[in-house]
Amino acid sequence: MKKSKSLCHGHRFPAGVISCAVRWYFRFQLSLRDIEELLFERGVIVTYETIRCWCDKFGKGFAHRVKAARCKPGSTWHLDEMFVTLRGEPYLLWRAVD
């Protein structure tokens, strides 16, 4: 069986560091310089420009995998209702939960 090369093959840093930086950028909306600082605290010296290149190269694939792993809504929904009073007037609030 032929072993396929990783997408990160040929990069200076291992795939774990690259995926962590890309995940932080897209999931938590951190700035590139914040990610540079977080990686530096963990002993990885990398520039924010390198992180930007990683996000450009691997970001689309990361977003696709996250979207594919997300749970699909089911066919059963539960409705919840609650009466609240605001400024003396009653309001009916609805909430739908999958």
DAQUI-V417211 format. One line per field, one symbol per residue. phi: phi as a letter, one per 20 degrees, with the letter a starting at -180 (. if undefined). burial: I if it has 16 or more other C-alpha atoms within 10 Angstrom, else O. A space follows every 10 residues. Layout:
BEGIN
phi=???
burial=???
END
This chain:
BEGIN
phi=.eeeeffefn efdfffffff fffffefdle fffffgffff fendebefff fffffffdff ffffffffef fefeedcddc cbecdclndf cdddcdce
burial=OOOOOOOIOO OOOOOOOIIO IIIIIOOOOO OIOOIIIOIO OOOOOOOIOO IIOIIOOIIO OIOOOOOOOO OOOOOOOOOO OOOOOOOOOO OOOOOOOO
END
